[in-house]
Amino acid sequence: SRPAPVIRCGVLPAERILACRIDGCPGICDKAYTARSRVCLPHMQALCTRIDGENRRFCQKCTRFHGVDAFGGSQRTCAAQLLRIQKVNKRPRALKEGESLDGVEGAETLQPEVEQQPLQTVATKRRRATTAPVAAVEATV
C-alpha cells in the first residue's frame, strides 16, 4: 500500500503543496505533473533512486518507480511501456504501387485486392436558368 501524501500547508488552504513521497526528501511537488505523481523533479530526473533498499528509476509513462533493469541505458520509459507503444504503432498500412507483401509480417491480415471498376461519369450540358420564355431566349441569340 502507498503511504498517505504528506501535505505541507501554507498560510491559506489554497496554498497546499504536496511533499515528495521519497523518504527524507525535502522536495516539494509544485507543478501539476510532479504533484500528480507526488515525486519531486530531481527524483524524476535521477537515473537511480534508492527506495526500500533497491535502486529504482522513475518511469515517465507509468508515473511509477521500476527497477533500473527495466530500463534500457539512460532511458526514462520502461521497456514494458516501450513495447506497448511499438505494438500500437505497428498497424497494417496500405501498400504503395509497386510494393509486394513478400517478407512482411502480418501480410495475411490485409484485405484482399478488389477489382476496381472504372468510374462512369455522365456529362450533361448545363443550361442557364431564365425566367423568360424559350422563344424569347432563342430570338435574342
N, C-alpha and C positions, 0 to 999 in steps of 0.2 A: 504494500500500500504506500501511496505517496504521502509525504509529510504535508501538513497544512501549511499554506503560504504564510510567511512572516510578513506582517504589514507594518510598515513604519509610517506613522501618521504625522502630517504637518500640523499647522495651526487649524486649518479647516478640513472637514471630512473630504472635500473635493480634491484635496491635495494628497490623497493616499498614494503611496508609491510602494510597489512590491519589491521585496528584497530577493536577491539571488538565492536559489534553492541549494546551492553548494555549501556544505558545512564550513563555517569560518570565513565565508566570503563577505566582505563589507559592501560589495557592489549593489547597485540598485537597478531596477528594470524600469527605466523612464520612458522608453519608446514602446510603441504598440506591439512590435514584433517580440521584443525582449520580455515585455510584460505577459504576453500570451503564453510563452514557454517558461516564464519565470527563471530565465538564465541571463546573466549579465553579458554584455558584449565581449569582454575579454575571454570569458569561458566559452562563448560561441566560436570565437576565432582561434582558440587554442588547439594545437594538434593533439595534445594529450592532457587529460584532466584526471586526477586521482580521485575516484569515487568508490567508497566501500572497499578500499584496498586494491582496486583494479584500475588499469589505465583505460580510459574511455574517451570518446570524441563525440561532439555534438553533431547530429545529422540535420542538415538544413531542410530536407524534405519531410522527414518523420517528426521533426522537432523533439527528438529524444536522444539520449546518450546510448551509444553502442560501443562494444569492444573495439579497440583500434584495429584488430584483424578484420573487421567487417568493412573496412575502407581500403581503397587502392591508393597507395602512395600518400600524397597530401590532399586527396580529395575530401570534400566536405559533405558528400552524399554517399550513403551506404550502398553496398553492392546490390542488396535486395531491391532498393528503390531504382537503381540504375537499370536493372534487369526488367523491372516493371515498365519503366519508361520506354526501353527499347522494344518491348513486346507491343506496347500501344502504338508506337511509331511504325512498326513493321506491318503495314497493311498492303494487300494486293493493289497494284496500280495498273492502270490501263497501259497496254503496250503501244509503243510508238511504231510508226510504219517501218518495216524492215527488221524489227526485233523478233527474236524467236523465244520460245519457252524452254529451250534446252538448258538444263542445269539450274533452273530457277526453282527454289524451294517453294512449295505451296502452289505450283502452277496448275494443279488439277482443280483448285478451288475457283479459278477464274471462270467466267461464263463462257460457254461455247460460242463460236462465231455464228452470227446470224446473218443470213444473206440480206443485204440491204437493197431494196428496190429503188430504182431511180425516182426522184421526185417528179410528180406530174403537176405541171402548172398550166392553168388555163389563162391565156391572155385575153383580156376583154378590152374593147375600146372604150375609153372614158368619154362621156358626153357632158357637156356643160348644161347644168340645170337652169332653165329660164322660165319666166312666168309668161312670156309672150307665146302666142300660138305658133305651131310649127310652120305654117305657111308664111307668117311674118318673118320668121328667122331665116327661111330659105330665100326670101326676097331680098334681104339685106346682104346675103353672102355673095 
